[in-house]
Amino acid sequence: MTAPRPAQTAIPAETVAGSRPVAPPRPDAAQAGAGRPATQGRRQPATAHSDVLCVSAPAMAASGSDGQLHGDGLHGFYRSGIRQLHRMELRLGGIEPLPLQGELITAAQARFLGFVRVPGELDPDPALTVERLRHADGTESITLRNAGSRPVRLPLEIALGTDLGSLAEIGAGTRLPDIPAQVQSAGLRWIGRGHSATVSARPSPHAVLAGAGVLRWDLEVQPGARWAVELRVELEPLAPPPVRPPTGRGAGVPAPWTDLRIRCDDPRAEQLVTRSLDALDGLLLADADRPGDLYAASGAPWRFGLAPADALWAARLTLPLGTRLAVGTLRALARRQQPAGSRGEGIIPGPLRHAGPELPPSCTATEATLLFVTLLAEAWRWGLPRAEAAELLPAAERALAALRASAESGLVDGFVADLSRLGEERAATPPAARCEVQAQAHRAALHGAELLEAFGRPGAQQWRDWAQELRGRFRERFWVDDLSGGRPAAALTADGRSVNAVTSSLVHLLDLGLGAEGAALPGLLDREQTRLLAQRLVAPELDCGWGLRTLGAKSPRFNPLGHRSGAVRVLETALAVSGLTEAGFEREAGTLLEGLLDAGAQFAGRVPEMYAGEQRLPNCPPVPHPAACRPAAASSAAATHAVLALAGVRPDVPGGRAAVRPASTAPLGELELAGLRVAGEPFSVRVSRIGVAVVEEAPPQLQLGQG
């Protein structure tokens, strides 16, 4: 669930404070306190699609393109889900600068440029410009430049204020009262709602007006000169929190993909990968006592904390860049796994997620628990050291035990339903066996068998037998015949009825997983069924021209802005590109890749998690979704994956080899990737314009092959 709406949680996931928007408080809850009164009438949820959003987890800053913070909507500086500052209004001589430009420089930093007309200035060219460099960590530098021929004498005033509200309240549209300011040193301080916030300035202001929350400087800027001030916003809890919140990536901890270099004939691909990884870098978190173990927050602003399924997807789809993010994510989630003997033993906790108009909400705990096994197995193939994989194997065995308990429950004819719905929960809300869950369970069973066999644990053959039996029953029960040749059902209900909705979740049937010798694992569909699915995915019902709709346009419940009823989700579109390429349907993969690249270019390479599934029209960009996270970990990783997967690097480090099977159609032209990581060492590959791959750098212990 993405939009600010009442949260549903089956097993609560640990997140940064305020990372899940909740129902707004009672109307009388915000009446107490000083400052402006709460807004009366119906509240509208905050939106972020038009904001400039700087992100450096667990901090972020949001504003309009003018850089001013007027206390509206989401705007402000945040840390760990608390708004440190919501008003920062700059005026020169009582006038707000006229905005010229406001853009991200990196995911964590933005630049805003404006100008002020000096009284008596006759030249139409602006002489006094104002540049603001803002960082998500709470720093902002303001530089005035006088390019005119006369000195400029005027006051600079910065009006500041805060409500110290939580992101959940703000996202739900709650208007909170301002907190009175106090003078402190070279700035202002606010105390309330369990925290204190301070703003300090260098150089110190000439005057501090606490009642108005204003810092003032009386300036004289000579011709050709500049003047600058730096503001720093800080937040402190009034009492030690019961649980130390996650920290960001420390200064001494490098990003997992600092060595990647990409060159491509198609500049859209370079921009998409570079900016997607920059966005993902801004979402990296670590537990306070384990700063070296990184994992990705789900997305900013609405899910700015650990959502296990999204963190696992981000780690899995960036495995070509190394296993550091994977092992950090696996360790963090192993610590949160339901322990032996507890309710839901072996399950990785995760919240409920709206599943669209055709099905009841699904629990992301199921997806996360099954992905845990897959990520461990694939990270081991990419070169995760054996000792580190062995350390995590007991957690994978507990996840497999949770899968076994669901498979043996006898519900939905033995297919896998939500793992976390047990006993009375299943009786109250009968589960459905979703198509994508069967694909994820089948893959986890085969990956689990590989791990158990490789590490001398029992049970490998039983899981292979179970997966083979599931394949047969799936092809018999889930396949729906129609005039076009047939398609998989979206789900089976508890009474055995097929849910025949056409959804993008079908792409998970193409995500087979990395196996021994770099080969793909067996899938639930046969070759002919895969061909029919490939045709279905690129038909106008699902492909809107910018990517795959989550629900087919022919459905009477289709909504192009519905996040599970018609919007385009980048993750599923990217999985379709890589899955179709691997299966040999490169023409269909190229069609979807072209739409994804065009959408990425329209979003300046910083794709949101979703956007409207409206049919593409000439000269019309994709419509943003007002509640989409941007950046979002899964979509940023998926966009990167869609490009990197075209090189076809499929290693088996335990087996001592690496296969390279690039897309033979070379849809991006020549593609060079340097700084990939296999077995912890550099791996570089170049794919020519005729689809021939040349490995230019590889670990010496690996045997290279084309398949």
LUMDO-419593 format. One line per 5 residues: for each residue y, z, x of C-alpha. Coordinates in Angstrom, 3 decimals. Each point is the difference from the previous one (the first is absolute). Layout:
BEGIN
Y,Z,X  ...
END
This chain:
BEGIN
0.000,0.000,0.000  3.319,-1.062,1.375  2.759,0.386,-2.539  1.764,3.318,-0.622  -2.116,1.187,-2.912
-1.958,3.128,-0.926  -2.686,0.516,2.619  -3.698,0.313,-0.773  -2.192,1.581,2.618  -3.755,0.422,0.016
-0.207,1.704,3.376  3.465,0.647,1.431  0.778,-1.835,3.204  2.021,1.715,2.702  3.359,-1.732,0.310
3.444,0.514,1.345  2.002,2.135,-2.398  1.422,-2.089,-2.809  -2.070,-3.073,0.801  -1.394,-0.382,-3.535
2.590,-0.359,-2.753  -0.745,2.374,-2.855  1.200,0.371,-3.568  3.677,0.973,-0.151  0.776,3.658,-0.681
1.207,1.288,-3.349  3.607,-1.000,-0.790  1.170,3.587,0.479  -1.554,0.294,3.460  2.949,-1.534,1.823
2.810,1.772,-1.828  0.402,2.912,2.390  2.042,-0.236,3.178  3.349,-1.221,1.158  1.327,-3.531,0.352
-0.337,-2.846,-2.410  -1.940,0.590,-3.220  -3.319,-1.661,-0.693  0.349,-3.385,-1.667  -0.674,0.147,-3.722
-2.095,-2.458,-1.920  -2.987,-2.027,0.997  -0.815,-0.058,3.702  -0.990,-3.193,1.761  -2.388,0.182,2.958
1.450,-0.802,3.387  -0.701,-3.432,1.472  -0.085,-1.187,3.592  -0.478,-3.780,-0.114  3.647,-0.750,0.854
0.538,2.873,2.442  0.177,-0.077,3.778  -2.756,2.466,0.854  -0.423,1.374,3.539  -3.343,1.685,0.636
-1.262,2.147,2.859  -2.614,2.309,-1.495  0.482,2.669,-1.201  3.706,-0.957,-0.219  1.784,-2.798,-1.806
3.460,-1.079,-1.123  0.929,-2.207,-2.959  3.277,-1.623,-1.002  1.484,-3.178,-1.356  0.950,-2.856,2.300
3.486,1.482,0.501  -1.445,3.094,1.701  1.891,2.412,-2.230  -1.822,2.922,-1.632  1.562,0.758,-3.371
-2.629,2.449,-1.259  -1.583,-2.615,-2.272  -3.679,-0.692,-0.576  -2.213,0.268,3.050  2.837,-0.148,2.542
0.036,2.596,2.740  -1.624,1.353,3.151  -3.451,1.576,-0.475  -2.435,2.022,2.042  -3.477,1.036,-1.168
0.868,-0.918,-3.569  3.277,1.999,-0.195  3.376,-1.690,-0.299  2.157,1.347,2.810  3.121,-1.915,-0.974
0.843,-2.213,-2.963  3.706,-0.638,0.516  1.608,-1.512,3.081  3.095,-1.916,-1.063  2.163,-1.387,2.766
3.671,-0.776,-0.608  2.760,-1.167,2.328  3.460,0.757,-1.269  -1.587,0.789,-3.358  -1.688,-3.430,-0.196
-3.724,-0.761,0.146  -0.857,-2.775,2.479  -0.773,-3.351,-1.545  -3.653,-0.751,0.790  -0.957,-3.044,2.064
-3.646,0.609,0.840  -2.715,2.624,-0.337  -3.411,-0.712,1.518  -2.961,1.683,1.662  -0.157,-0.350,3.773
-3.411,1.641,0.127  -1.942,1.877,-2.639  1.725,3.196,1.130  3.553,-1.242,0.594  2.636,-1.890,-1.994
3.403,-1.465,0.822  2.878,-0.198,-2.460  3.183,-1.922,0.749  3.236,0.084,-1.974  3.736,-0.335,0.487
3.248,1.578,-1.182  3.313,-1.783,-0.574  2.672,1.891,1.914  3.277,0.489,-1.934  2.480,-2.687,1.011
-2.672,-2.242,1.525  0.811,-3.649,-0.705  -2.726,-1.754,1.961  -2.914,-0.980,-2.301  -2.489,0.804,2.759
-1.239,3.612,-0.256  1.327,2.081,2.884  -1.609,3.397,-0.667  -3.779,-0.079,-0.336  -2.330,2.898,-0.748
-3.557,-0.045,1.303  -2.565,2.573,-1.112  -3.317,0.337,1.836  -2.335,2.149,-2.055  -3.363,1.392,1.057
-2.563,1.421,-2.397  -0.269,3.172,2.094  3.418,1.122,-1.280  2.445,-1.379,2.539  2.841,-2.393,-0.663
2.602,-1.378,2.395  3.252,-1.412,-1.400  2.106,-2.277,2.222  3.493,-1.298,-0.792  1.256,-3.046,1.928
3.612,-1.155,-0.021  0.222,-3.705,0.834  3.575,-0.224,-1.216  3.253,-0.108,1.937  1.397,3.332,-1.199
-1.209,3.608,0.169  -1.734,1.246,-3.129  0.943,3.484,-1.184  -1.870,1.314,-3.004  -2.327,2.861,-1.026
-3.779,-0.343,-0.061  -1.629,2.140,-2.685  -3.720,0.393,-0.616  -0.907,1.726,-3.279  -3.410,1.682,0.131
-2.234,1.699,-2.533  -3.586,0.833,-0.881  -2.191,1.272,-2.812  -3.009,0.823,2.255  -2.168,-1.582,-2.675
-3.627,-0.989,0.376  -0.979,-3.644,0.117  -2.210,0.525,-3.060  2.941,1.193,-2.106  2.310,-2.704,1.284
-2.584,-2.725,-0.566  -0.419,1.124,-3.605  3.738,-0.426,-0.561  0.951,3.677,-0.071  3.669,0.607,0.764
0.355,3.268,1.892  3.198,2.006,0.527  1.795,-0.110,3.330  -0.244,3.047,2.254  3.291,1.491,1.267
0.779,-0.669,3.656  0.881,2.468,2.719  1.844,-0.604,3.262  -2.280,0.230,3.016  1.033,-0.749,3.571
0.889,-3.700,0.197  -1.136,-0.841,-3.506  -1.343,1.270,-3.322  -2.986,1.972,-1.271  -1.699,0.279,-3.391
-2.495,2.719,-1.026  -2.208,-0.089,-3.070  -3.346,-0.953,-1.567  -1.958,1.457,2.915  1.736,-1.991,2.741
3.192,-0.283,1.967  1.551,-3.278,1.106  2.688,-0.537,2.615  2.153,-2.910,1.107  1.607,0.227,3.433
2.398,-2.481,1.594  0.894,-1.008,3.555  2.905,-0.022,0.677  0.880,2.926,-2.219  2.171,-0.813,-3.017
3.641,0.951,-0.028  -0.462,1.624,-3.401  -2.972,1.194,-2.075  0.574,0.433,-3.747  -2.981,1.937,-1.336
1.098,-0.078,-3.639  0.123,-3.797,-0.013  -2.797,-0.439,2.544  2.247,-2.132,2.232  0.181,-0.496,3.770
3.342,-1.502,1.129  1.296,-1.594,3.178  3.599,-1.179,0.527  -0.445,-3.148,2.058  2.077,-2.288,2.144
-1.977,-3.012,1.243  1.835,-2.202,2.499  -0.308,-3.813,0.022  -3.303,-1.059,1.553  -1.312,3.600,-0.078
-2.792,1.672,-1.897  -0.688,3.500,-1.289  -3.388,1.459,-0.941  -1.485,3.088,-1.602  -3.647,1.037,-0.332
-1.276,1.977,-2.967  -3.279,1.896,-0.015  -1.735,1.217,-3.164  -2.565,2.810,0.333  -2.204,1.933,-2.423
-1.560,3.452,0.350  -2.217,1.950,-2.417  1.300,3.428,-0.910  -3.516,1.426,0.386  -2.994,-1.271,1.992
-2.008,-2.422,-2.171  -3.566,1.071,-0.891  -1.324,-3.221,1.562  1.717,-1.706,2.887  1.017,-3.488,-1.168
-1.115,-3.082,1.920  2.162,-1.181,2.852  0.970,-3.491,1.034  -1.193,-1.798,3.091  1.474,2.002,2.851
2.071,-1.506,2.777  -2.922,0.268,2.428  -2.555,-1.589,-2.350  -0.015,-3.826,0.210  -0.598,-2.213,-3.009
-3.562,-1.340,-0.229  1.090,-3.656,0.364  2.723,-0.084,2.634  -1.726,-2.767,1.996  -0.339,-2.640,-2.731
1.676,-3.343,0.656  -0.229,-2.843,-2.479  1.127,-3.602,0.303  -0.574,-2.488,-2.757  1.113,-3.468,-1.060
0.857,1.530,-3.374  2.944,2.400,0.500  -0.733,1.687,-3.331  -3.185,1.444,1.470  1.760,1.476,3.036
2.668,1.589,-2.157  -2.538,1.372,-2.478  -2.209,1.637,2.639  2.847,1.372,2.120  1.895,1.558,-2.879
-3.115,1.224,-1.787  -1.055,1.948,3.078  3.532,1.327,0.412  -0.144,1.216,-3.608  -3.419,1.563,0.535
1.292,1.750,3.109  2.640,1.702,-2.147  -2.728,1.434,-2.250  -2.094,1.670,2.704  -0.635,3.709,-0.469
-1.998,2.691,1.777  -1.094,3.489,-0.937  2.338,2.525,1.601  -2.706,1.519,2.198  -1.597,-3.354,0.937
2.941,-2.262,0.949  -2.214,-2.495,1.827  -2.050,-0.870,-3.110  2.058,-2.541,-1.939  -0.481,-1.206,-3.544
2.202,-2.001,-2.353  1.956,1.374,-2.918  -0.624,-2.068,-3.107  3.528,-1.342,-0.414  3.679,0.754,-0.387
1.624,1.233,-2.044  -2.431,0.954,-2.756  -3.196,0.903,1.866  1.369,1.270,3.269  -3.084,1.955,1.012
-3.732,-0.274,0.607  -1.768,-1.996,-2.711  -3.522,-0.308,1.466  -0.967,-3.431,-1.337  3.238,-1.617,1.173
-0.240,1.685,3.423  -3.556,-1.284,0.418  0.997,-3.541,-0.987  2.867,0.038,2.498  -2.285,1.197,2.798
-2.780,-2.450,-0.845  2.188,-3.082,-0.277  1.648,0.700,3.379  -3.266,0.498,1.926  0.681,-3.165,2.075
2.910,1.947,1.507  -2.165,2.926,1.094  -1.927,2.950,-1.392  2.640,2.717,0.528  1.315,-0.092,-3.549
-3.554,-0.153,-1.339  -1.223,3.078,1.852  3.133,1.978,-0.865  -0.390,-0.891,-3.673  -3.720,0.804,-0.024
0.564,3.383,1.640  2.811,0.895,-2.380  -2.129,-0.852,-3.027  -3.135,1.666,1.347  2.012,3.227,0.103
0.851,-0.500,-3.682  -3.447,-1.049,-1.200  -1.617,2.182,-2.639  -2.348,2.292,1.990  -3.721,0.500,-0.487
-0.839,2.177,-2.978  3.321,-0.654,-1.761  0.685,-1.896,-3.187  0.129,-3.673,0.931  -1.664,0.519,3.381
0.728,-2.804,2.463  2.848,-1.547,-2.009  3.293,-0.916,1.678  2.611,1.286,-2.501  2.262,-2.498,-1.683
2.178,-0.218,-3.122  -0.659,-1.934,-3.170  1.431,-3.510,-0.149  0.914,-2.037,-3.026  -2.542,-2.822,-0.312
1.833,-2.280,-2.399  -0.264,-0.493,-3.758  -3.720,-0.809,-0.068  -1.447,3.081,1.714  0.573,3.759,0.242
1.653,1.354,3.170  -2.136,-0.186,3.127  -0.217,2.656,2.662  1.051,-1.040,3.481  -2.370,2.675,1.322
-2.829,-2.478,-0.606  1.724,-2.759,1.949  0.929,2.370,2.830  -3.476,1.526,0.303  -1.670,-3.409,0.250
2.692,-1.386,2.324  -0.510,2.951,2.345  -3.531,-1.197,0.801  1.113,-3.612,0.419  2.933,0.863,2.261
-2.185,2.122,2.282  -2.638,-2.750,0.285  2.525,-2.770,0.647  2.046,2.080,2.454  -3.244,0.599,1.924
-0.588,-3.779,0.091  3.563,-0.500,1.294  -0.594,2.468,2.815  0.485,3.571,-1.224  -1.754,2.050,2.712
-3.469,1.163,-0.973  0.854,3.680,0.466  2.982,-0.261,-2.374  -2.088,-1.859,-2.585  -2.755,2.633,0.265
2.544,2.747,-0.635  0.920,-1.635,-3.310  -3.524,-0.967,-1.069  -0.722,3.252,-1.935  3.028,-0.709,-2.211
-1.321,-3.525,-0.628  -3.408,1.444,-0.914  1.649,2.326,-2.518  1.843,-2.991,-1.478  -3.316,-1.853,-0.320
-1.476,3.051,-1.710  2.818,-0.176,-2.580  -0.857,-3.656,-0.564  -3.662,0.869,-0.433  0.846,2.665,-2.578
1.963,-2.531,-2.032  -2.704,-2.674,0.282  -2.670,2.447,-1.171  2.037,1.289,-2.934  -1.387,-2.669,-2.302
3.403,-0.897,-1.429  0.911,-3.623,-0.756  -3.544,-1.204,0.645  -0.037,1.431,3.520  3.145,-1.753,1.200
2.583,2.018,1.920  2.796,1.599,-2.011  2.788,2.275,1.199  -1.579,2.399,2.476  2.298,2.891,-0.853
-0.632,-0.007,-3.740  -2.725,2.544,-0.462  -1.581,1.801,-2.923  2.426,0.787,-2.777  2.595,-2.485,1.338
-2.448,-2.855,-0.455  -0.940,1.220,-3.475  3.645,0.194,-1.084  0.931,-3.394,1.453  -3.011,-2.281,0.456
0.324,-1.807,3.326  -0.058,-3.715,0.553  -1.796,-1.734,2.852  2.702,-2.144,1.579  -0.748,-3.238,1.757
1.952,0.975,3.145  -1.728,3.388,0.208  -3.407,-1.705,0.070  1.209,-2.206,2.873  1.366,2.997,1.913
-3.154,2.056,-0.635  -2.258,-2.863,1.086  1.983,-0.454,3.220  0.052,3.754,0.691  -3.777,0.180,-0.456
-0.587,-2.791,2.547  2.547,1.428,2.432  -1.536,3.443,-0.436  -3.434,-1.418,0.776  1.326,-1.533,3.230
1.547,3.295,1.086  -3.046,2.087,-0.859  -2.319,-2.362,1.867  2.242,-0.278,3.060  0.409,3.773,0.321
-3.616,0.891,-0.674  0.538,1.544,-3.428  -2.485,-0.432,-2.868  0.613,-1.988,-3.161  1.069,-3.436,1.242
-2.758,-1.975,-1.725  0.477,1.836,-3.289  3.648,-1.079,-0.078  -0.898,-3.615,0.797  -2.546,0.033,-2.813
2.547,1.492,-2.389  2.558,-2.658,0.926  -2.527,-2.797,-0.522  -0.933,1.377,-3.422  3.694,0.282,-0.922
0.524,-3.661,0.963  -2.695,-1.128,-2.386  1.212,2.105,-2.925  3.633,-0.962,0.597  -0.743,-3.733,-0.110
-1.932,0.509,-3.217  2.261,2.440,-1.867  3.527,-0.665,1.278  -0.006,-3.786,-0.077  1.617,-1.431,-3.142
-0.830,-3.616,-0.868  2.766,-2.155,-1.460  0.981,-3.656,-0.277  1.420,-0.017,3.548  -3.297,1.137,1.499
0.427,3.744,-0.202  1.755,2.915,1.665  -0.619,3.661,0.789  0.883,2.542,-2.664  2.801,2.377,0.908
-2.206,2.944,-0.972  -2.888,1.262,-2.102  0.739,2.772,-2.475  -2.241,3.029,-0.519  -1.698,-1.731,-2.938
-0.752,-3.102,2.092  2.782,-2.221,-1.357  1.589,-2.503,2.392  3.751,0.185,0.516  0.806,-3.664,0.460
3.614,0.258,1.134  0.950,-2.339,2.852  1.546,2.229,2.679  0.839,-0.154,3.679  -2.424,2.877,0.654
-2.709,-2.680,0.137  1.148,-0.774,3.562  -1.813,3.127,1.222  -3.236,-1.943,-0.510  1.128,-2.218,2.906
0.764,2.941,2.337  -3.453,0.214,1.507  0.618,2.066,3.112  -0.749,-0.360,3.712  -3.634,0.313,1.034
-2.236,-0.425,3.029  0.774,-2.867,2.393  3.302,-0.543,-1.782  -1.693,-1.358,-3.112  1.107,0.753,-3.528
-2.172,2.347,-2.035  -1.851,-1.386,-3.025  2.084,-0.141,-3.173  -0.676,0.661,-3.665  0.509,-3.664,-0.935
-2.135,-2.981,0.914  1.530,-3.164,1.469  0.542,-1.773,-3.318  1.545,3.072,-1.589  2.331,0.322,2.991
1.069,-3.635,-0.432  0.803,0.565,-3.663  1.974,3.121,0.843  1.982,-1.899,2.643  0.971,-2.608,-2.605
0.964,2.727,-2.454  2.295,1.730,2.492  2.182,-3.045,0.657  0.253,-1.069,-3.641  3.447,0.530,-1.587
-1.361,2.821,-2.156  -0.121,2.291,3.060  2.003,-1.774,2.711  3.681,0.047,-0.966  1.059,-1.885,3.149
1.051,3.192,1.829  -3.451,1.603,-0.026  -2.636,1.370,-2.367  0.948,1.658,-3.265  -1.790,3.257,-0.696
-0.817,-1.288,-3.509  -0.391,-3.594,-1.064  2.955,-1.605,-1.759  -2.191,-0.992,-2.965  -0.590,3.615,-0.930
1.983,1.140,-3.076  0.816,3.149,2.001  1.394,-1.878,2.989  3.281,1.403,1.295  1.418,-1.585,3.172
1.570,3.364,0.917  -3.072,2.072,-0.858  -1.334,1.486,3.217  -3.586,-0.411,-1.275  0.657,-2.495,-2.774
1.539,-2.993,1.741  2.074,0.868,3.071  -0.992,-1.440,3.395  -1.444,2.587,2.388  0.131,-1.052,3.639
-3.204,1.835,0.943  -2.228,-1.948,-2.360  1.624,-3.345,0.805  -0.550,0.591,3.728  -3.627,1.038,-0.558
-0.527,-3.240,-1.917  1.434,-2.028,2.909  -2.261,1.605,2.588  -3.066,0.124,-2.261  0.263,-3.638,-1.056
0.524,-1.072,3.612  -3.080,1.911,1.135  -2.048,-1.488,-2.846  1.006,-3.541,0.968  2.398,-0.707,-2.878
2.939,-0.721,2.258  1.855,-2.287,-2.382  0.194,2.753,-2.609  0.901,2.545,2.670  2.788,-2.265,1.242
1.477,-0.290,-3.479  0.277,3.784,-0.356  1.199,0.427,3.581  2.835,-2.463,-0.576  1.193,1.993,-3.006
-0.204,3.281,1.900  1.943,-1.390,2.975  2.689,-1.410,-2.274  0.311,3.329,-1.793  0.168,1.806,3.320
2.825,-2.263,1.146  1.919,0.691,-3.222  -0.282,3.730,0.734  1.130,-0.559,3.625  -3.506,0.799,1.250
0.019,3.492,-1.537  -2.352,-0.431,-2.931  -0.084,2.704,-2.688  -3.311,1.221,-1.360  0.470,-2.268,-3.043
2.394,-2.323,-1.772  0.107,-1.769,-3.330  -2.779,-2.421,-0.864  2.342,-2.489,-1.651  -0.904,-3.641,0.491
1.712,-1.414,3.057  2.947,-2.286,-0.695  1.931,-2.260,2.409  2.877,1.740,1.785  -0.794,3.364,-1.642
-1.151,2.887,2.214  -2.689,2.469,-1.128  1.310,2.712,-2.291  -0.174,3.472,1.576  -1.701,2.869,-1.798
2.446,2.873,-0.599  -2.569,2.694,0.805  -1.830,-1.596,2.923  -0.241,1.814,3.299  1.664,-1.912,2.810
-1.267,0.541,2.592  -3.558,0.651,-1.163  -2.801,0.644,2.477  -2.734,-2.017,-1.669  2.170,-3.064,-0.642
1.524,0.023,3.497  -3.457,0.247,1.574  -1.386,-2.614,-2.388  2.747,-2.507,0.801  -0.786,0.436,3.694
-3.728,-0.332,-0.710  0.463,-3.279,-1.881  1.420,-1.587,3.166  -2.194,1.667,2.634  -3.186,-0.758,-1.938
0.617,-3.745,0.435  -0.905,0.384,3.684  -3.468,1.142,-1.082  -0.532,2.693,2.661  -3.151,1.900,-1.020
-1.238,2.378,2.689  -3.161,2.044,0.345  0.800,2.250,2.939  -3.215,2.077,-0.313  -1.922,-3.270,0.112
2.008,-1.231,3.004  1.485,-3.116,-1.570  2.966,-1.417,-1.868  -0.099,-3.028,-2.281  3.086,-2.145,-0.591
-0.055,-2.183,-3.110  3.530,-1.194,-0.816  1.008,-1.833,-3.151  -0.946,-3.603,0.761  2.946,-1.361,-1.999
2.514,1.930,2.189  2.335,0.603,-2.980  2.724,1.485,2.234  -0.215,-2.625,2.723  -0.432,1.395,3.492
-0.369,3.764,0.007  0.056,2.216,3.087  -0.840,3.699,-0.216  0.323,2.156,3.104  -0.396,3.741,0.161
-2.819,0.354,-2.516  -2.345,2.855,0.922  -3.781,-0.220,0.205  -1.967,2.831,1.586  3.341,1.591,0.791
0.997,-2.889,2.298  2.314,-3.006,-0.426  -1.357,-3.023,-1.850  1.978,-3.251,-0.298  -0.894,-3.171,-1.863
1.663,-3.344,-0.619  -0.909,-2.208,-2.964  0.978,-3.651,0.363  1.410,-2.261,-2.681  -3.496,-1.384,-0.610
-1.541,3.441,-0.502  -1.608,0.478,3.433  0.207,3.493,1.465  0.376,0.831,3.677  -0.390,3.627,1.071
2.501,0.572,2.792  -0.616,3.702,0.636  -2.962,2.208,-0.894  -1.876,3.069,1.265  -2.399,-1.173,2.714
-3.007,1.780,-1.497  0.059,-2.100,-3.193  -1.901,-3.240,-0.484  2.190,-2.490,-1.865  -1.249,-2.419,-2.621
1.063,-2.213,-2.884  -2.143,1.685,-2.618
END
